[in-house]
Each structure stands twice: as C-alpha cells, then as structure tokens.
Amino acid sequence: MKRALLVAVLAWAGCAQPDPRARAAPDYVARLEPLLYENGFLASEVLDAAATIYNDGSGSEATRRAWADEIVPLSRHLSDQASATSPPAEWSDRHAEVVLAWTARADAYQEIQHAVEDGDRERWKLARKQADDAKVREEEWFRAMNRELAPIGLVLDQFP
C-alpha cells in the first residue's frame, strides 16, 4: 500500500511540473514584444501607402517615397531584428518560422518598391502576390502560436 501511494505521489508530482515549452514561453513572449510593436507600426505604414495609392495612384512621388523611405527599410529592420532575436531553445523552431515569414515579406516589399519605381505593373502584381503569401504565412504563425500559448494564459498580438 505504501509503495502504491509513493508511486501515485511521484507520478502526480511529475505531472504537476510544467513542460519546458510552457516554462520558456513567458521569456519568449517578452523577447517578441518589441518586434510586435514594430510589426504594428509597419502595418500602419502599409495602410497609409495603400491610401496614398488609392488617392494619388501607384506612380505618385508620395507612393514611391513611402515604399523607399518607410515600408521597405522598416520591413527589412523587422526581419533583421527577428533574425537577431535569440529565442529560448524550446521555441527556436517556431521562431524560425516567423523569421522566414517576415523575411519573405521584406523581400516582397522590396520588389513592390522596384515595381513602383519602374512603373512595372506586372512586376507589381507578382510582388503583391508574394507579399500576400508572406502575410498568410505570418497570420498562420500567429494563429498557431496563440493556440499553443492559450493554455498557459499568454497571447501574441500581431499588431499591438
């Protein structure tokens, strides 16, 4: 009887310990937080550029400046910052996924910038498709991460 009780207590104690990913999650979320604010700012810049395109057309000087001076540098900076962020080992595979998504988006935005500068509508369409694909990849990453983080009471806001 004592042995069965000891086994039961040890089994319960083992179950009560959070898994390593859960223990590392708050640290990882904290490391991502500055990047998430930058991601929100980038989204705002892209929306502003879309409004400029709507109002002035895609070939306007304001549109060219927005892509060259704001959107592309900011998207590249976010990608670089994500690459330089060192996640806890338990989250390194998941972190690599967002780095790839943000890098693909920065590359697509660079292509959009070139298309706008050159007035190349076909290049712009292809670059928009690449940007849309990167956006879908990013959104899927956030949904998956939030499903994993929800049981431990954490959430990532894609655009804080």
N, C-alpha and C positions, 0 to 999 in steps of 0.2 A: 504494500500500500504506500509506504513512504517513497519507494522508488518511482511508482507511477505518479505520485504527486510531484516529485522532483522533476521528472521528465516533462510533466504538464507545465510547471512553472518555468522551466528553461525554454520550452517551446513558445510559451506566451511572451517571455522576455525577448526572445529573438524576433518575434513578430512585431513587438512594440517599437523596435528600432526603425527609424525611417530609412528608406533606401538612399544610397549615395546621391542619386539624382535629386531627390527631394531636399536633402541637406544642402546641396550645392546650388539649388535653384534661386534662393534669395540673393546670393552673391552674383549669380549670372544676370538676373534681372537688374540689379543695381549697376552692373557694368554696361548693360544695354541702354539704360535710361537716357544718358546724354545723346546717344545715337538716335533714339526715338524722337527726341525733340528736334534734332536736325532733320530727320525724315519728315516730320510735320511741317517744318519750315520749307523744305523742298517741295512738298505737295502744294503749299500755298503759292510758291513761285510759279509752279507749272500751271495752276489755275489762273493766276494773273496773266501768264503768257497766252493761255487759251482765250481769255477775254480780249486781249490785245489782237490776237489773230481774228477773232470774231468781229471786232470793231474796225480794225485797220487793214486786215488782210495779212496773209502769211509772209508777204515780201516786204513789209514795212521795216523801217530802221529800228523802231521800238521792239519789234519781234526779234530781229537779228541781235540786238543788244541784250535782250532778255536771255536768249539761249547762250550767247557767247560770254556774257559777263556775270550771269547769275546761276542759271539752271545747270549748265554743264560743269562749271567749277564746283558748285555745291554737291552735285551728284557724285562727282569724282572724289571729293573730300569725304563724303559719307562712306563710299566704297573703301577708300583707303583707311579711314578710321575703323571701320568694321574689320578689315583685314588685320589691323594693328591691335585690335582688342583681343586679349588673351582670355578665352572662356575657361571655366573650370573643366577639367578633363572629362567629366561626366556629360558635358554639353558640347564638346568640341565638334562632333559630327553634325549636330543640329545647327551650330553656329556657322559651320562651313556652308550650309545651305543658304543662309541669308546673305552671306558674303557673295556667293555666286549670283544670287538674285539681284543684289544691289550693284554688283559689277556689270552684269548684263544690262541693267537699266542705264547705268552711266555710259556704257558703250553705245546703247541705242540713242540716248540723248545727244551724244557727240555726233552721231550720224544725222540726227534731226538738224543739229546746228549746221552741219555741212550742206545739207539739202536746202535749208533756208537761205544760206549764203549764196548757194549756186542757183537758187530758183528751180531746183530739180524736183518736180512733183512726184515722179516715180520713186526716186530715192527717198523722198519724204514719206511716201506710203509704206515702203519697206521698213524704214526706220520706225514708223509708228507701230507697225505690226510687232517689231522686235520689242519696243517699249511696252506694248500691251501684254506680250508674252511674259516679260520680266515682272510686270505688275501682277499678273495672275500667279506667277511663282511666289512672289512676295506675299500676296494675300493668303495663299495656301499655307505658307510657312507660319504666318501669324495665327491662322485658324488651328493648325496642328499644335503649335506651341501652347496656345491658350487652352486647348483640350488637355494637354499634359500638365499644365500649371494649375488648372482649376481645382483639382482635388487637394492641393496644398494652399489654396487661398490666394494665389497670385494671378496676375493678368498683365499682358503686354498691350499697351495702347499704341496702335500703329501710327497714329497721328495726334499726339498729345497737344 
